[in-house]
Amino acid sequence: MSCRPLAWDHALWVLVAALVSLELGTGMGFTWFHQTLVVLLFLTLGLPHGALDLLLFRRSGGRAGTLTFATVYLGASTAVLAAWWVAPAWTLVGFLLLSAWHLGESDFEHLDSLRHPLGFSRGACVVGLPFLVHPEQVSAVLANMGLTGLWSPAPWNLPMAVALSFQHFLVLVWVRRKASSGAWNHELIQSAVLAAAFWVLHPLLAFALHFTLWHAAAHSIRLRRLTGTDDWKVMLRRAAPWALPAVAALGVFVVLGDGLLQLSAAAGPALVWVSALTVPHAIVVWMSDLTEPRQVWAQRSF
């Protein structure tokens, strides 16, 4: 189990169950309510969760000054944006692999050796299921990233999606003997809830739920514990100078990408911008992961 409180995870299960039941019962699709929810989640939790990377970098032993850190950080982001311009298809592959590793490992950040197989297995589902279960919606997003025709429905999509979901269950079974029954049951339910979200809900909504309410929330709680900051207002004040420019830049990026009319159009340029921030952010988290002892990162063990 991650550093998120049990009550938080239980609330997430109820939320996903409600959204999945509503979708199965009504077939309402990706309505204005869902689109508004996605935007709010990204702006309030998604983008800001990496705004304290400088603090995490210092905690990891980094000695670069604020200006040097910001220059290198923005330089890495600029390099990613340039890569999208020069080789978009290969950049997408690299971003997906990085996302599978980063998002998956963060779900099992409290573990030692087991976090690698469990993390990449979970991350592969988070990244791969949208492509396999909802190829039409993903293709529309890719088209707004300049990748028209890169992905399309195929007969092997659903069998591969079943295999991808099943492999995560097999990995969970493999580590069963090394886990307490309560922790293992928790992760089994957690995996089932996430699978339901990615199989039933629109891929943008499913990804937003995991990225913000699972990944970003856990990262924010971890930062609070690592820095010994009990007051969320103090953390928000520290994050604001970094988060607000990132949100503003995202808005400009989306406007320049002509993505104001609907979220499916805005998602393309927004994901490109998110990828530019993800690369340096993932490196900082990896550095902290190497220096912080496992028991600091969570309340419970698997």
N, C-alpha and C positions, 0 to 999 in steps of 0.2 A: 504494500500500500504506500502511496506517496505521502508527501507532507501535508496534503489537504486534510482537513478534519473529516471524520466519518460523516458527520451531519451534512457537510457540503456535498460529498459524493452521493449520499442518499437523496439529497435534493436534486442533484443532476439526473439521477435515475428517474425520478418522478417527472422532471421536465421533459426528458427525452421520451419517456413512455407516453406522456400526454401529446407531444407533437407527432409521434409515430401513429398513435391511435387516431388522432384527428386526420392525419393524411390518409390512413387506410380506410377510415370511415367516410370521408367526404371527397377525397381525391382533389382537394382544393389547389394543390400545386404550390408554386412559389409566389405567394400573394404579397401585397404591399406590407402586410404585417410582418411576414418573414423577412422581407428585404430591409425593413426598418430595424428589425431585431439584429440582423447581420451587421448593419452599419453601426449601430450603437455598441455592439460587442467589440467590434474592431477599434472604434475610437476610444472606448473607455478602458478596455483591458488589453486588446491585441497589440496595438502600436506602443502604448505607454509601458508595457511590461519590460521592455529592454532599455528604458530611459535611465536606469541606474547602473548601466554597464561600467561606467567609470568607477563607481563605488565598489562593484564586484571585482573589477580589475585591480584596484588598490588592495582589496582584501586578499587577493591571490598573490600579492607580493610585487605587483607591477609598480615601477617607480617613475614612469613617464609623467610629465606634467600634464595639466589639463589641456593646454593648447596642442601639445604633441599628440596626446591620445585622440583628441577630436580630429586632428589633421589626418592621422593614420586611419581612423575609423571612417571618416568621410572619403578618404582616398580609396579604401577597400570598396565602399559602396559605389563610388564612381566607376571603379573598374568593373564591377558587376553590371552596371547599366551599360557600359561600353560593350561588354560581352554580349548582352542582349541585342545590341545593334549590329555587331559583327557576325555572331553565330547564334541566333536565337534558339534553334533546335537543340544544339549541344548544351547551351546554357540551361535550357529547360531540364534536360536529363540530369545535369549536375545539381540543379536546384532541387529536383525531386529526390535524388539520392541523399543530399545533405538534409533535407527536410525529414526524410524517413529516419535518418540517424538521430537528428536533434530532437524531434518531437517524440520519437519512441523512447530514447534514453531518458528523457525528462520524466516520462511516466514511471520509470523505475530507478530514479536517481539515488534512492536510498540503499540500493543493493551494491554489491561488490562485483564479482565476476558474472553473476546471473543477469545483470542489467544489460549486458551486450546481446545475448540471444533473445531475451524477452523484449528488449527495447527495439531492436531492428525488426523483429517479427511484428510487434504492434505498429511501428512506424510504417512498415510496408503495407499494412492494411489501411492505415489512415491516408496514405498517399495513393495506393494502387486501386482501392475499391471505387473511388469516384470515376476513374477512367474506365473501369470494367463494367460497372453497374449502370452508369449514366453517361455513355459515350456521346450522346447528342448534346447534352448540356455542357459537358467539358469541351467538346469541339467548338461550341459557340464562344466560350471564354478564350480558348486558344486563338480563335480567329481575331479577337480583339487584341491579341498580343502579336499579331502579324504572322501567325502560324496556321494559315488556312489549309485545310486538307491534311493536316498532320495526323489527326486521329478521327476514326469513324467507327460505327458499329460493325461488329464482326461475329461470326457464329461461335467463335471460341471465347468471347468475352465473359459470358455467364459461367461456363465451366471453370475458367480461370479464376473468376471471383469466388466461386465455391471453394476451389483449392486454396486460394489465398486466405480465406477465412478459416478453413480447416487447419492450415499449417500453424496458425496461432494457437488453436486449441491443442494441437499436438505438442507444441513447445510448452504450454502450461502443464500438460500431463507429464512431460519430461522432467520438470522441476518440482513436481508434486511432493516428492519425498523430502525435499529440502525446505518445505514451507509448513508453517502452522496451518491447521485446517481452517481457522477463521480468516487468515490472510489470503489463503488460496481461494477460498469460496468468494471472498470479496473481489479478487481480480478476475475470477471466472464470470461473475455477474457484470463486472465493469466491462469486460471484453464483449459480452453478449449485448449490453446496452449500446456500446459504440458500434458494433456490427449492425444492429437494428437501425441506428441513425444513418449510417452510410449506405445501407441497402434501400431504405425507404424514403428518406428525406432528400430534398434537392442537394446536390453536392456542395454548393456554396454555403448552405445552412449547416450541413453536417460538419464541414471543415471549420466553419466559424465557431460552432459549439465546442469542438475539441481544442482548437487553437486558443480560444479565450478562456472558457470555463474549466477546462482540464489543464492545459499547458501553461497559459499565462497566469492563471490563479495560483497554481503550484509554485511557479517561479517567484511570484510576488511574496507569497508566504515564506518561501525559503530565504529570500532576501531579508525579510523582516527578522527572521531568526538568526541569520548569519551576522547581521549588523547590530543586533541587540536593540533594534528600534521598535518599541511597543506602540508608538503613536503613529497611526496611518497618515495623519495630517502632516507629520514631519516628512514621511516618505514622499507624499504627494508634492510637497514644496521642493524637495530635492530633485524630484523627477521632472517637474514642470519646465525648467529651462531647456531640457532635452526633448521632452515629449511634445510640447507645443509646436516647435519648429518642424518636427517630423510630421505631425498631423497637417500643418499648414502646407508643407511641401507635397504631401500626398494629395491634398486638394488641388494644388496647381498642376500636379502631374496628371490627375484624372481629367481636369479641364482641358489641358493640352491634348489629351488622348480622346477628346470628344465623347467622354463617357458620362455625361450628365443625365441623359434621358432615361436610362434604366440601369439597374445594378449589373445585369449581365454584360453590359457594355463597359461599365466602370470597373468590373472585376479584373479585366485584362491588365490595364495599366496599374491598377492597385496592387495586383500580385507581383508585377515587375518591381514596383517600389518596395514591397515587403521583402522580396528576395534580396534587394540591394542592402537592406538593413539586417537581414537574417545572417548573411555570411559573417560580418564582423561580430555580431551578437553571439553566434554559435561558437566562434573562436574564444571569446571572452568566457563564456560558460564552460567550455572545455578546459580552459586554463584553471578556472576555479575548481572544476571537478577533480583536477589532478592534485590540487593542494589541500582541499578540505577533507577531513576525515568523514567517512560514510555516516557515522552516527550523528553528525551535526545536521545532516540534511533532512532528517525526518524524525517523527516521534516513535514510529513503530518499524519493526523489521518484517520482512516477507515471511 
